[in-house]
């Protein structure tokens, strides 16, 4: 018998079927201390159409700048009930929303300090490899020295910085930020190799 390689296949198209039980749109429960945030946005294709059935996975440090992971051995407090991970799906218009707290700064390469940020992986049908990007916070002074953000061309950095829409969409205790994933074309979100 001769074995023949099979064709490669893209992922999807039905993330919602397999991942729905694993959706965690509240990254930091209400008992976790810190500045409460709601981040809303859309995943858009190259012509501005929303991509339905995409999945976003978010990792972040706690408000002290420590990750809930054994590899993070910093002498900073862990926060009870904070795991720093969430997963959410886009709806039919490509929209998503999640709640969390603003993380603290974390160590960067070569002894530097990274500005508060969220790490986001985006998966969708047609991709063989997920897209990796970040969300930075508006009006954050540490953005100017963040070693990763400084690698990005200044004309494209805005794609990584959320916009504060609190005045328009404020809830009782959350700041509301808007951040969109634009997969290609004009104003394409900056994605990182890994």
RAZICOR-V737546 format. One line per field, one symbol per residue. ss: DSSP state (a for helix, b for strand, c for the rest). phi: phi as a letter, one per 30 degrees, with the letter a starting at -180 (. if undefined). psi: psi as a letter, one per 40 degrees, with the letter a starting at -180 (. if undefined). A space follows every 50 residues. Layout:
ss->???
phi->???
psi->???
This chain:
ss->ccccccccccccccaaaaaaaacccbcbcccccccbbbbbbbbbcccccb ccccbbbbbccccccccccccccccccccccbccbbbbbcccccbbbbbb bccccbbcaaacbbccbbbbbbbcccccccbbbbbbccccaaaaacccaa accaaaaaaabcbbcaaaacccccbbbbccbbcccccccccbcc
phi->.ccbdcddbddiccedddcedcdbdcdbeddddkddbccbabcbddcidd cdidbccbbadddcicddaeddcddbddcdiccibbbbcdcdcidbaaca cddddbdcdhidbcdeaccbccbadjcdbdccbbcccdhcddedcddddd ddeedcdddccdcdceddbdcebcdcccbcccdaidieddccdb
psi->hhhhiiiihiiaegddddedeehgegdhidehiihhihhiaihiaeeehi hifihhhhiiiaeefhigidehfigiiihhehefiihiiiadeeiiiiia ihiiiiiaifeihiihiihhhhiiiehdhihhaihiiifhdeddehddde ehhdeeddeehihhfdddfiadeiihihhihhdiahfhihiii.
